[in-house]
Amino acid sequence: MSIAHDLAARAQAAFNARDEAGLRALWTDDFHFIGPATEFRGAELMLGQERNLWAAFPDVQSSVRVVCAGDGVAVFETIMTGTHTGPLRLGDRTLAPSGRPVELRISVHLFLKGGRACGERVFLDQLGLLQQIGALPALAPAA
């Protein structure tokens, strides 16, 4: 199994189990995260990001579908499912629970150093997420 596949399997298992120590072991101390609503450095802040998801979607599960790897980088296509039953922090805004289910395809780009992740960039359909939780109306089908 490649380092990228091993990392994907360990990250999925730790995230789904809410295993903070397991996730923390995957990241360097200076871990650099860039996501749709935030950017920061530090593994402890990354744990805070994961806690935010677990609080907003207590039943959230992640399923890595595709793993592609190159020199020092791994890209995962991930499906995240859950129910929005807790407050969701998006940047400086917090969205109240909607009780609605969500299913998102997420592209996770991990940058690797010494067998651990030193950075992550996450790409997801924010409009789709906001529509699924009812924060924005769904678009009308094209005529």
C-alpha positions, 0 to 999 in steps of 0.5 A, a space after each residue: 500500500 502506498 503512503 497516500 493510500 495508507 494516509 487516506 485510510 488512517 485519516 478516514 478511520 480516525 475522522 469517523 471515530 472522532 479519534 483526535 490523537 489518531 488525526 493529530 498523529 497524521 499532521 506536522 506541527 506547522 500543518 497549513 490548512 486552506 479551505 473555502 472559508 478559512 486559512 490557518 497554520 497549526 495542527 491544534 487549529 486543524 483539530 478545531 476545524 474537525 471539531 467544528 464539523 463533528 459539532 455541526 454534523 454529529 453523525 458525519 462520516 467520510 468515505 475516501 473514494 479516489 486516491 491519486 498520489 505524486 511526489 509529495 502530494 496526495 489528492 483524495 475524492 471524499 464523500 461526506 454525509 451527515 445531518 446538520 443538527 448543530 451550529 456550523 461555523 463558516 468563517 466569521 458566521 455561524 449557521 443554526 442547525 437545520 436538521 437536514 441531511 447533507 452529502 458532499 463531494 470534497 477534493 482534499 489535496 494533502 502535501 506530504 513531508 516525512 510520511 505525514 501531512 504538512 498541508 491541506 487544501 480543501 475544495 467543496 461545493 459551498 453553494 450546494 452545502 448551503 442549499 442542502 442545509 436550507 441556508 439558500 434556496 435551491 436553484 430552479 432547473 433550467 428551462 
